[in-house]
Structure formats: C-alpha cells, structure tokens
Amino acid sequence: MIEVAGIPAFALPESLLTEGLSLRPETDADLPFLMQVFASTRAEELALVPWTQDEKRAFLVHQFSAQRKHYRAYYPDAAYDVLERDGTPIGRLYVDERQTRVHILDIALMPDRRGGGVGTAIVNALQDYARARDKGVDIFVERINPAKSLYDRMGFKVIREEEIYLEMEWTPDGVS
C-alpha cells in the first residue's frame, strides 16, 4: 500500500481480498504482461486496420511506451499496480489520488477476465474509498470503449467532451 502525504492510499477492501484479488506495485518484470493487457485493449480497433501483424505489433509497442512515459511524466505519484487473482496477474490499475478526486488513470483487465464483475467491484471499491474521504472519482474514457456503459451504470457523468475521450466524474452526492 502506498501513502499520500503520510496517509494510507487505496487498498482493496477485505471483501475483494477474500475473493483472491490483490494489488501489488508493478515492476519491470511485469512489462511483458502489461504490454499484453495494453494490446488487448486495442485489439478491436486494430482489427479494422489493413496492417501486417508486424506493423500492428510495432504500433502497439510504440503506443505502450508512449503511454507509460506520459503517465509517469504527468502522474509521478500515482500508484501503478498489477491486479492479481490468486497470485496470477489479470489486469492493471493506475490511480492518482488528488486533493478532491481519486483519478483513475487506467483500469484494464485481460479479455478472459472481463464481464465477470471484477471491474465493477474495483470501481465500486474506489468509490467507497473516495466517499470515505469526501472525494469524487474521475476517469477519461474513449467514446467507443464498452466500459463507458459500466461508468454510466455506476453513476459517472460526462463533465467534458474531447475529440476521442470523455471525462467522466462520480461524486458521493451524485452532483457534478
């Protein structure tokens, strides 16, 4: 568990720990897995591109590297965690806690782990964590990302629209 200004930061609640879920800080040894997670989030859009597998792989490696560099440059104090179930990596969770918000930089699960309620449980735990600190939760989501419907169901509201992304926010009282 990391600390923000000496205060313990987000940790999974006991209810998720008993289901075998855990978070741990990512390391360089996780890079191949993290690349797989990233690539899986881009698979649908790359299926539409008439590139060779080598071209797609090169694009993914470049984008993965650029994303990691951006996150670490702009969110140096964020928690960059690997999500595991029973000791096996199943996804990643990147969270940057701010004065009034818990900002989800990224939450992504491997394809075979999607749709089973894990993402919902993690976002719900983040909402509970934020509520206990009188904070909101925000996230940027691509307009075409199927997870947008999850955020809609969980009470997130669009507060800003960009070309590709929507900034969505949840507040404890439901008012943006």
C-alpha positions in Angstrom: 0.0 0.0 0.0 1.4 3.4 -0.9 1.0 6.5 1.1 -0.1 10.0 0.0 1.2 12.7 2.4 1.6 10.1 5.1 -2.0 8.8 4.7 -2.5 5.3 3.5 -3.8 5.2 -0.1 -6.3 3.0 -1.8 -6.1 -0.7 -0.9 -8.6 -3.4 -1.9 -11.3 -4.0 0.7 -11.4 -7.3 2.6 -14.4 -8.5 0.6 -12.2 -8.5 -2.6 -9.2 -9.9 -0.8 -11.2 -12.9 0.3 -12.2 -13.5 -3.4 -8.5 -13.9 -4.2 -8.0 -10.4 -5.6 -4.9 -8.4 -4.7 -2.9 -5.4 -5.9 0.8 -5.0 -6.0 3.1 -2.4 -7.4 4.2 -3.2 -10.9 7.9 -3.9 -11.7 9.9 -4.1 -14.8 9.4 -7.9 -14.7 5.7 -7.2 -15.4 6.3 -5.3 -18.7 5.5 -8.3 -21.0 2.2 -8.8 -19.1 1.4 -5.1 -19.1 2.1 -5.0 -22.8 -0.4 -7.9 -23.3 -3.0 -6.0 -21.3 -2.5 -2.9 -23.3 -2.6 -4.7 -26.7 -5.8 -6.4 -25.7 -7.5 -3.0 -25.2 -6.6 -2.0 -28.7 -7.4 -5.3 -30.5 -10.8 -4.3 -31.8 -9.6 -1.1 -33.4 -6.5 -2.7 -34.9 -8.7 -5.5 -36.4 -10.0 -2.8 -38.7 -6.6 -1.6 -39.9 -5.1 -3.3 -43.0 -1.6 -3.6 -41.5 0.6 -6.6 -41.2 1.0 -8.3 -37.8 4.5 -6.8 -37.6 3.2 -3.3 -38.3 0.4 -3.8 -35.7 3.0 -5.1 -33.1 5.3 -2.1 -33.8 2.4 0.3 -33.4 1.4 -1.3 -30.1 4.9 -1.3 -28.7 5.3 2.4 -29.6 1.9 3.4 -28.1 2.5 1.3 -25.0 5.9 3.0 -24.5 4.4 6.5 -25.1 1.6 5.9 -22.7 3.9 4.7 -19.9 6.2 7.7 -20.5 3.2 10.1 -20.4 1.7 8.6 -17.3 5.0 8.7 -15.4 5.8 12.3 -16.5 2.4 13.7 -15.6 1.4 11.5 -12.7 4.7 10.7 -10.9 3.0 10.0 -7.6 0.3 7.7 -9.0 0.0 4.1 -7.8 0.8 1.8 -10.8 -0.5 -1.6 -9.7 -0.9 -5.1 -11.2 -4.2 -6.7 -10.3 -4.0 -10.4 -9.4 -6.4 -13.1 -8.7 -4.9 -15.9 -6.6 -1.4 -14.7 -7.4 -2.0 -14.6 -11.2 -1.9 -11.3 -13.0 -5.2 -10.4 -14.6 -5.0 -6.6 -15.1 -3.7 -3.3 -14.2 -5.0 -0.4 -12.1 -3.4 3.0 -12.1 -4.7 5.6 -9.6 -3.6 9.1 -8.8 -5.1 10.5 -5.7 -5.6 14.2 -5.6 -6.9 16.8 -3.2 -10.5 16.4 -4.1 -10.5 13.5 -6.5 -9.4 9.9 -7.0 -8.3 9.9 -10.6 -8.4 6.5 -12.4 -5.6 6.8 -14.9 -6.3 3.3 -16.2 -8.1 0.2 -15.3 -7.8 -2.8 -17.7 -8.4 -6.5 -17.4 -7.3 -9.3 -19.7 -10.1 -10.3 -22.1 -10.9 -13.6 -20.3 -11.4 -11.6 -17.1 -13.8 -9.0 -18.5 -17.5 -9.2 -17.9 -17.3 -11.1 -14.7 -17.8 -8.3 -12.2 -14.2 -7.6 -11.3 -14.0 -4.2 -12.9 -17.3 -3.2 -11.3 -16.1 -4.4 -7.9 -12.8 -2.4 -8.3 -14.6 0.8 -9.3 -17.1 0.3 -6.5 -14.3 -0.1 -4.0 -12.7 3.1 -5.4 -16.0 4.9 -5.0 -16.3 3.7 -1.4 -12.7 4.8 -0.7 -13.4 8.2 -2.2 -16.7 8.6 -0.4 -15.0 7.9 2.9 -12.6 10.8 2.2 -15.4 13.1 0.8 -13.8 13.0 -2.7 -15.0 12.3 -6.2 -13.7 9.8 -8.7 -12.9 10.7 -12.3 -11.7 8.9 -15.4 -11.1 9.6 -19.1 -12.7 7.0 -21.3 -12.7 6.7 -25.1 -16.2 7.3 -26.6 -16.2 3.9 -28.2 -15.0 2.0 -25.1 -17.5 -0.6 -23.9 -16.6 0.2 -20.3 -18.4 3.6 -20.7 -21.7 1.8 -20.1 -20.2 0.5 -16.8 -19.4 4.0 -15.7 -22.8 5.2 -16.7 -24.4 2.5 -14.6 -22.2 3.4 -11.7 -23.3 7.0 -11.6 -20.5 8.7 -13.5 -21.5 11.7 -15.5 -19.8 13.2 -18.6 -18.3 16.5 -17.5 -16.1 17.3 -20.6 -16.0 16.0 -24.1 -12.9 15.9 -26.2 -12.5 14.5 -29.7 -11.8 10.9 -28.7 -12.3 11.0 -25.0 -14.9 11.8 -22.4 -14.0 12.9 -19.0 -16.4 11.3 -16.5 -16.9 12.1 -12.9 -18.6 10.4 -10.0 -19.3 12.3 -6.7 -20.5 11.0 -3.4 -23.7 13.0 -3.5 -24.3 12.4 -7.2 -23.9 16.0 -8.2 -21.1 17.1 -10.5 
